[in-house]
Amino acid sequence: MKPAPYLIGRIADPTIALIFGISSYYLYERNTGRPENYKLNNLLREKYLK
């Protein structure tokens, strides 16, 4: 069976997918008006920097 072709490259495809996913979630958070303490940056900071 022939492996699936890459659109850009083996490393670039997952990297671009992460960038698109993170940026779209950031836009979702900004548009929905979540409270400041419940945004993704603050929640990750509380979990991993304490």
Secondary structure, DSSP 8 states (H G I E B T S, - for coil): ------SS-TTHHHHHHHHHHHHHHHHHHHHHT--GGGSHHHHHHHHH--
